[in-house]
Amino acid sequence: MPLPEARTIPGLSDALAEVWRWHDAGLDGIVRTPFVRADRIGEALDCELWVKLETLQHTGSFKERGALARLMSLSADQRAAGVVAASAGNHAQGVARHAARLGIRAVIVMPRGTPIVKVQKTEGLGAEVMIAGETFDEAQTRAGELAREQGLTLIHPFDDPWVIAGQSTIAREMLDEQGDLDVITAPIGGGGLISGLALAARAQRPDIEVIGVQAGLYPSMVNALDGGARETGGSTLAEGIAVKAPGALTAPLVRALVADVILAGEPALERALYLYLTEMKVLSEGAGAAGLAGMLEQPERFRGRKVATVLCGGNIDTRLLSSILLRGLVRSGRMARLRIELIDVPGQLVKVSTVIAREEGNVIDVAYHRVFSDLPAKVTYIDISVEAHDRAHMDRILAAVRGAGFKVETAAY
């Protein structure tokens, strides 16, 4: 049965009961995603870690669950009139896909600047896309206007009882498979996911700890909980949870049911994404990796415990992914840029290359700098990007180059 806290939100208890009934009967169109043990990451954090792979939903995100729940709740008249939603990403695709499956007209309002690939994907799923506003808030305002003008039902990405109930099914699946979890971590943007998880998990296991994670640049839920005035805004890897104000429905639920909210900095978000890709071979977007990033920020509180997290989205720009992979190689010591001072005479590059090759390093890029330098006219320097097996191997390469008489500085990309 839903928790007493659900009764504080009009319609939430009924929504939870109905969605759980649908889910137990097999919620058509939603994948019961794998819940896998992440041994290598867990060993590094000294805990038993389980990851719910919501990236394997059809549109690559958990957002489908809440979107479908809301659509299924519509009356016949509401279905005939259609729906509208504002989103530049995963919510848009979730609404578009399931509205098309159910034969419901869907209008998606996207802010200007939304990548064309996201517009095309949303249209490809059957929705009508309107571009309006410079920000999500402005797009949301326009969506509300369309709802009033055309009699459409507005589907909010997080501040809706049915959406919250849809997201709650993730926790039910996790505890069905691993009923002795100690703690669940999950990202927080507006709070729909964490609210649903907490409601379902603590209804089944009152003693379980639920911890949310926000991007450090967008501490809106933390501010709402403690009355703080932390600055909110900036460019974050976790743009999917870059929300400036939490939901009016979700904030009280988080306050009542969530043990803590961790703020994850950009380095932790980047490292979490890199770990998912390199250690588990699964793709995550920045927001999707936030649950793990929170564990990286405060590993001591998870040590020795059985922990679950939700990898909630995998829709990341491939150019950004390439940059993160290269930066990860640099941080792990597997790639470095060596700035080497040389006498500007023939054969110097061959000598440097020979030393690196002897140590089994791989030269992947070379750049000469003869003109833009304050070195003496007969002296130049080169930047050589070198790949190694690991940090110890890179140290051996550096020592060998210096041992051959060359002056070397190192720099990251």
Stockholm file with secondary structure:
# STOCKHOLM 1.0

chainA/1-413         MPLPEARTIPGLSDALAEVWRWHDAGLDGIVRTPFVRADRIGEALDCELWVKLETLQHTGSFKERGALARLMSLSADQRAAGVVAASAGNHAQGVARHAARLGIRAVIVMPRGTPIVKVQKTEGLGAEVMIAGETFDEAQTRAGELAREQGLTLIHPFDDPWVIAGQSTIAREMLDEQGDLDVITAPIGGGGLISGLALAARAQRPDIEVIGVQAGLYPSMVNALDGGARETGGSTLAEGIAVKAPGALTAPLVRALVADVILAGEPALERALYLYLTEMKVLSEGAGAAGLAGMLEQPERFRGRKVATVLCGGNIDTRLLSSILLRGLVRSGRMARLRIELIDVPGQLVKVSTVIAREEGNVIDVAYHRVFSDLPAKVTYIDISVEAHDRAHMDRILAAVRGAGFKVETAAY
#=GR chainA/1-413 SS CCCGGGGGSTTHHHHHHHHHHHHHTTCTTCCCCCEEECHHHHHHHTSEEEEEEGGGSTTSBTHHHHHHHHHHTCCHHHHHHCEEEECSSHHHHHHHHHHHHHTCCEEEEECTTCCHHHHHHHHHTTCEEEECCSSHHHHHHHHHHHHHHHTCEECCSSSSHHHHHHHHHHHHHHHHHCTTCCEEEEECSSSHHHHHHHHHHHHHCTTCEEEEEEETTCCHHHHHHHCCCCCCCSCCSCGGGCCSSCCTTHHHHHHHHCSEEEEECHHHHHHHHHHIIIIICCCCCTGGGHHHHHHHHSGGGTTTSEEEEEECBCCCCHHHHHHHHHHHHHHTTSEEEEEEEEESSTTHHHHHHHHHHHTTCEEEEEEEESSSCCSCTTEEEEEEEEECSSHHHHHHHHHHHHHTTCEEEEECC
#=GC SS_cons         CCCGGGGGSTTHHHHHHHHHHHHHTTCTTCCCCCEEECHHHHHHHTSEEEEEEGGGSTTSBTHHHHHHHHHHTCCHHHHHHCEEEECSSHHHHHHHHHHHHHTCCEEEEECTTCCHHHHHHHHHTTCEEEECCSSHHHHHHHHHHHHHHHTCEECCSSSSHHHHHHHHHHHHHHHHHCTTCCEEEEECSSSHHHHHHHHHHHHHCTTCEEEEEEETTCCHHHHHHHCCCCCCCSCCSCGGGCCSSCCTTHHHHHHHHCSEEEEECHHHHHHHHHHIIIIICCCCCTGGGHHHHHHHHSGGGTTTSEEEEEECBCCCCHHHHHHHHHHHHHHTTSEEEEEEEEESSTTHHHHHHHHHHHTTCEEEEEEEESSSCCSCTTEEEEEEEEECSSHHHHHHHHHHHHHTTCEEEEECC
//
